[in-house]
Amino acid sequence: MKTWLKILITVILTTAIVGGGTYYYMSRKATRDKNNLQTQIDDLNKQVATLKTATTAATPATVADAWKNYANTTYGFTLTFNDLWKGATIISGTKTDPNAVDELYLWVPTTDKTWQTTKAGYWYPIIISVYTPDNWNTVQNQAIEGAPTFLGQTASYVFGYNQSQADPKDGAAIFANITALMKTFVLTK
């Protein structure tokens, strides 16, 4: 047999053996990697299912109704809204009482197009006023008609509220619910 033929057969056999070995090795490695990844996917799916179950159990009170629980960390109080107050926000606004440290306007959505305020589509049935104890005493001693109604007191602040004198066409139910809302006022500091 000629030398070049022997070399060609040797190269072909060597290539076949090395190629076959490499294919076998890579095929087994791919199968192992695939099985490992599938195990990880199955474990993650179980964890997701567990988290979904835990989240679903917590959703009704914590996520869906989160808007119902207002907490003011600056002054240390909370309010709990019922469904009538959906969409309500409390924003520090222009002070109308010079004795107040701050006035917090409770804005509520309205569909009454004739109602005019500085915040379009809203009205404020309540203003929560924040006073120092000395300023609260000043306000109470003045015996002014329409003085704020006492809500609570901390060492630093006294809280009172006033309700608006009018309401939009769709505000009667909220207006009638102000006293009930103010009973949910709780000091946290």
N, C-alpha and C positions, 0 to 999 in steps of 0.2 A: 504494500500500500504506500502510496506516495505521502511524503511528509506534509505537504500542504493539506491533504485530505485528513490526515490524523489530527492536525491542528484545528481544522474546521470542525471535525466531530467533537474534539475536546472542548472547543469554545461553545458549541451548541449544547453539549451535555452540561457543561458548567453553568451556562446561562439558564438552562432549564431547571437545574437543581437549585441555584441561587434564587431565581425568579419564583419557583414553586415554594421554596422555603419562606421567602419574603411575603408572598401572597398569603400563605397559611398563617404566618405570624400576624400580619396586618388584619386579616379576617378575624382571628381570635381576639385581638386587641379591640377592634371595633365592636365586636359582640359584647365584650366585657364592659367597655365604655358605655355602650347603649344600655346595658342592664343597670349599671351604676346610676346613670342619669334617670332612668325610669324609676328606680327606687327613690331618688331624691324628689322627683316630681310627685310620686305617690305620697311621700312624707309631707311635702308642702301642701298638697291638696287636703290632706287630713288636718293640717294646722289651720288652713283657711276655713275649712268647714267648722272647726271648733270656734274660731274667732267670729264667724258669721252667726253662730248660735248664741254666743255670749253677747254680741252687739245687738242682735234682734231682741234679746230679752231685755236689754237696757234702753232700747230706742224710745218706747212710749213716754217715759218720764224724763229722760235726759236730753235727747236730741230734738225730737219733734216739738216738745213743749218748752224748750230752753228760753224762748222769748217771754214766757210767763213769769220768770224769776229775775227781777231787776236788782242788782247789787251796786251800791255807790260806795266805792272804796275810799274816795276822798273824804267823805263825811261819816262813813260807817253806818249805813242803814240799808235795808232791803224792803222791797215791795213785791207782792205776789199778785199778778194780774189774772183775771178770768178771761174767758173768750171774748167778752164785749170789748176788751182793750187791745185786741189783735192789731199789730202794727204800731203800737204806742212807742214813743221814744221820749227820753228825758234829756233836755239840753239846758245848760247854763245860759241864761238869757240876760237881756237888758234889765238892770235893777230899777224897779219902780219905788222901792222902799229904801230910803237912804240909811236906815238903821240896819238893814240886812247885810250880812257878809256876802251872800250869794242868793240868787233866786233860780230855782230849777223849774223849767217849764215842761209840763207833761203834754206832749203833742200827740194827738190822735187823728187818724185819717178821717176825712169827711168826703162824701160825694156831693154835698151841697155846693153847686157852682156859684151861688150867690154869696156864700160866706167868704169874707175877705180878711186875710191875716198876712203876716209877713212870710209865712211858709205856706206856699200854695198847696191846696188839697188837705190841709191840716187845721186843727183848732186846738186850743189848750184849755181844757176844763179845770185844770189845777195848776197852781204855782206853789211849790214847796220852798219856803223861805228859811234860810239858815242865819241864825243870830248868835252873837256872843251872849252869855248870860246877862251881862249889864245892859246890852242893847235890847234884849227881850224885855227886861224889866221896864226900860224906858217906854217901849211900845205899849206894854200892858198898862202902865200908869197914865198914858195919854187918853185912854178910854175912847179911842177912835172907832166910829162905826166901820165895820168891815175889817177889824183887826184880825190877824191870823188866828186860826184855831190851833191850840197846842197839840203837837204830835209826840214829842219826847225830848229828853235832854241827856247830854253827856257832860263830862267835866268842861269841855271846850265849847260845845254848841247847844243851842236850843232850836228845835225844829217846829215850824208851824206851817199851816197851809191856808190858802184862800181858793175858793172856787170861782169860776167865771160867773158873770151876772147874766150871760145869755149863751145860747147854744145854737148850732146850726140845725136845720130841719131834721137831719138824721142823728142828732146828738142826745135826744131825750133819754134813751136807755142808759147811756154812759153817764149823763148828768145825774140820773137817779141812783147810779151805782157808786158815786164818789165816796160816800160815807163808808160803804162796805170795803172799798179799796183802801181807804186810809186806816182801817182797822188791821190791815195786813202789815202796816209799817212796823219794822223791827230794827232796833239799834244793834249794831254788830261790834262796836268799839267800846 
